[in-house]
Amino acid sequence: MHPAAGGAEKHLHRIFSKIVEMGHTVVLFTTMFPGAKEREVVDGIQVVRKGGDLTFQITVALNLKKLDREFGFDVVVEDLNKLPVFAHWFVRKPLLVQMHHLWRGSIFAETFFPVAFGVWFFERIIPFFYRTQPFVVVSPSTKKELAEIGVDESRISVIYNGSEKPNVPGGKDFATSAAVSCENAADSRESDVAEPYFIWLSRVHRYKGIWTALEAFEKFSKLHPEVKLYVVGDGPLLKKLPSWIKTHGLDGRVELTGFVSAARKYELLSSSLALLQTSFKEGWGLTVMEAAQLCKTTIASDVPGLCDSVRDGETGILFPSGDAAACAAAMEKIYGDAELRKTLGLAAKRYAESFSWEKSAHETLDLLERTVGGSVRK
């Protein structure tokens, strides 16, 4: 429910709410935000909030043992995102470390040097302070990165994110309409589309590659002024985009929607030419699966996480991270070939349907039970 929640929080919500449905008690200890309740139950998860982001390591140190006395944990999951909290120092219970991606050098493109260096440094020391604990990641490429910094591969499990049909309660069945439009995609030329557009969907942060997407679109639009780009999402860089768009002569061709409802998001995805996913770093890429469920292909950076959620040449197109010219060339390829869009979109949908949150939750619960039993293996 945090206003800055993204893919990692959706992953936690989907999996652990289903573990609650299986009969288990789940307590989430997290940070406060304006207007939040200190305690509430969200889809069965007992949420306890204290402190802020910058002092969360201290907050954990001061409160985790108290929570253990209150709830009597069997196992603790440390959701390691940017900075470790060293949960195993404060409660003597089995610990599973959950990670979505490593920042490594990409953190220096996201924030100021002192903060970036701190994140980079703490990632480097993970193997030294988590010598025996099992890890779980959401993609094979993230497992590879974790092994590269020194974590034993035998302690790293891969449990994929789930995927779900984009239905809005009481609203339009986007999954059914998308399947119909996907089947008919090759029957119409791009010139027949009232307003052809690509969509970029994410929190507007530097590491999400928004500048790459805009520079690529600028190159592409010189030959195709009839095509638009929708930038969908909120974030700290959003306020800087209007002046860049105006300076580069893209007024009227780049539309900034800000945050949109789920229904509007699916509506925009379902009518787009393709999704642009230009992040420098992802654990997996939930937006890729959202687009795929709507029979939409993705043009993505060839980086850990995205190189797993997008199969190059099969479900989408990968390009070298940060290479705006290569991204623009991929856009040209997608825009000019309706048959290719259909082929990639159908394959993307089939791929997305091979994942489910139910499967992910069952695999997570099995890993937690083995963690408690001390018999975790690869």
N, C-alpha and C positions, 0 to 999 in steps of 0.2 A: 504493500500500500504506500510505500515511500514514493514521493513525487519523482525521484531520480531512478526508480526501479527500471531494470532492463531485462535482458535475456537471462542473466544469472538468477535473478529473483523469480522470474517466471518458471525457470527450471526447478528451483527449490519448492515453489508453491505447488506446481503440478505433481511432482513426485511425492512429496511428503504429505500432501493432503490425501493422496491415494493410500499411503501407508497407514494413515489414520483410519481410512475406510476398512483396512484389513484388520483393524482391532488394536492398533498400537497407539501409545501416547507419544505425541511429538511436541516438544517445547522449542520455540524459536527465540533466541536471545539476540536482540539487534538494537539499532540506535533509534533515538527519538527524532521526530521532525515536527514542525509547527502544526498544531491541531491534532496530533496523534494522541491516542490513549496509551497510558503506561502499560496496561494489560487489557487484552481482548482475545477472543477466539475467532480465528478466520479460517473458515472451511475445516474446522476441527483442530487446527493447529493453535496451540496456546502460545500467544505472542507476548513476550516480555520486552519492553523497551527501556533503555537507560542511556544517558549520555549522547555525545555526538560522534561524528566520524573521526575527527582528529585525535580524540582521546579514547577510542574504543578499546585499544589494547589494555589501558589502565582499567577501564570499566570492566572488562572481562576478568582481570586479575582480582578485582575487589568483589565481584559478585558471583563468579561461577561456582565456587564452593558452597555459597549460600543456596543457590538454586539446586545444587545436587542434594543438599540436605532436605530441601522442600519436596523435590520430585523423585529423588532416588533413581538417577539415570542408570541404565544398563550400558549405554554406549554414547559417546559424544562425537558429533560430526563437526569438524572445523571447516567452514566454507572459506577457504583461503583466497581472498580477493585483494590483491595489491600487497597487503601487509599481513604476515602471520600473527596470530594472537597467542601462540604457544599454550594452547588449552591443556595439554597434557602436564604442564607444570602445576596446574591448580586443582585438578581433580584426577584421582588415581583410578580412572576408568578406561576401558578400551577406547581408542580414538581412531576415527577414520578421517583422513584429510581429503576434502573435495575441492578440486580445482577446475576452472573453466578454460583458462589459458595463462601462459606466462607472458609478461610484458617484454622482458629482455630489453633490447635497445629501443623498441618502439615507444617506451615510456618517455623518452627524451623529446619526442615530437608532440607529446600531449601536455606536459606541464613544465614548470620552472626547474632549473637544474638541481637545486638542493632537494626538492621533493622527489624529482625523477631519480636522482642518485640514491636516495633512501629506498625507494621501491626496488631499483635494480640491485642494490646491495643486499636487501633482505631476501630477494629471490636467490641470490648466490649462496646464502648460508642455509637455505632450506635443508639440503642433504645432511648438514652437520647437526641440526637440532631436531630433525625428524628421522632418526637412524633406523627405527624399527617399525614405525607406523605405516599401515597400508594407505595408498592413495587411490582415488578414483577420478578419472578425467572423462571428457565427453567426446574425444576424437583421437584416432591413432596418431595424428601429427602432434597433438599436445603431449601424448605419452612419449613420443620420440624426443620432444624438447625437454621434458622433465628428466628423461634418462640422460640427456646430454649434459645437464648441469650436475649430475652425480647421483640421482635417485635410482636405486636398483630396480631394473625393469620387472623383476619378479614380484615387486610390491605394488605395481601400478596396474589397476584394472581399467578397462574402457567400458563405460555404459553410455550409450548414445542418448541424446535428447530425443524426446518423442515428437510426434507430429499429429496434428488434428485437423479435421475438416472445419473450414472457417464459417460455421453457422452462427448467426447472431440470434439469441433467444427472442422469439416473437417477430423476427425480421426475415429478410430475404435469405433463401437457401443459396449462398454463393457457390458452394461446391458443385451443385447440380448445374447451375447456369454456366459455371466456368467450364465444366466438362463439355457442354454443348458448344460453347464458343470455341473451345480448343479443337474440337472435331471439325469445325467449320472455318478454322483460321486460314487455311490455304485457299479457300474459295473466294476470298476477297483480297484485293491488292491494297497496299498501304495508302494509296491515293484515295481509296474509297472510305477511309476512316475519317470521321468528321474532324477530329483533333488528335492526331497521333502523338503519343508522348512516352517518354521513359519515366521511371519513378525511382527516386532515391529515398530509402526509408530507414531512419535510424535516429538515435540521439545525436544532436549536432555538436560533436566533439572533434578535435583535431585528428585523433587517432582513427576516427571513423572514415577519414579520407574525403571529406566534403570538398576540399580544394581540388583534389584529383578529379572528382566527378564534375565539378563546374568547369575546370579547364578542358576536360575531355568534351563536354557538351559544347563549349565555345568553338572548338575545332570542328566538331560534327555539324553544328548549326550553320556554319558558313556555306555548306552545300545544301542544307535542308532547313531553311528558315521556317518551314511549315510545322516542324516538330517542336514540342515543348518538353520541358523537364519539370516534374513536380518534386520538390524537396519537402518530404513529410517527416515532421518530428520537431521537437523542441530541444533546447540546449544552449550552453553558454556562447557558442559562436553564431547563433542565429541572428543576433542583432547586427553582426558585422557583414552579413551577406548582401543586404539591399544596396549598399554603396558600391560593393564589388560588381554586382549585377548591372548597376547603372553605368559605371565606368567602362565596362566591357560591352556595352551596347546590347544587353540581353533583356532589357525591360520588355515585359509582355511575353517573353519566351521561357523564363524561369519563374515558376510560381512557388512561393513559400507558404505552406499551409499551416505551419506550426503543429502543435499536437492535435490529433483528430481522434474521433471515436472509432471503436472497432469496426462498426458498420461502414463508416467513411473510408477507413483504411482498406478494407476488403474491396469496396467499390472501386477505389483508385487502382488497386493492384489488378483487379479482374479486367479492366479495360486498357491496361498499359501494354506497351510493346514488350517490355522486359524490365526486370529489376536491376538496378546498379548497386553492387555491394563492394565498396571501395576501401574497406577498412584495412589498416595496417596490421591488425591483430584481432582474431576472433577465436572463441573456444570451439564454435561450431557454425552458427549462423542461423538463428531461428527464423529470421525474415526470409531466408532462402527457402525454407520449408513452407512458410506461409504462402509465398509466391507459387511454389511448386504445386501446392494443393489446388491452386487456381489455374493450373496448366500454364504457368508462366515461367519462362527460363530466366536465368540470372547471368549477368556479366560481373565477374568477381575478381578481386585481387588474388593472386596465387600465393597465399600465405597460410600458415597453420590454421586448422579449423575449416576455413573456406575451401581449401583444396580437398577436403573430405565431403563437405555438404554439397559441393558442386563438382560433378565429374566432367572434366574438360572434354568438350567435343561430343559428350553424350547427353548430359542434362543442362549444360550451359557452356560458357566460355570463360577461361581464366586468362588474366593478363598480368605481366610483371607489376608488382606493387608500386604504386606511385607513378606509373608510366601513363600519363594522360593521352599521349598519341596512340598507344596500343589500345587503351580503353575506347578511344574514339573510333579506331579501326574496327573493333568488335561491335560497336554500336552500328556502324555502317553495314557490317555483315548481317546483323540481325534485322535491321530496318529494311534492307534491300531484298530479303529472301523470306517470304511468308511461309514457304514450305519448310524451311529450316526452323523457323519459329515454332511451327506446329510440331515438328519431330522432336525438338528439344523440350518443348512444353509437355508433350505426352510422356516422354522418358522421365522428366523431372517429377511429374505427378506419380508415376509408378514407383519411383525411388522414394518419394516422400511417404507413400502409403506403406512402405516396409518398416516404418518406425511408429511406435506408439508409446504414450506415457504409461499405459498399463504395463507394458513389457519392461520399460525402464524402471518403474516402481518395484516390480517383482524382483528384478535383478539387483536393485539397490538394497531391498530388504534382505535378500539372500546374502549379499556381501556384508551387511551389518551383522547378521546372525553369525557368519563365519568370523567376523572381527571379534565378536564377543567370545566365541569359542576358541579364538587364537589360532585358527587354521586357514587364514587367508592365503590363497595362492593366486598366481597370475590368471 
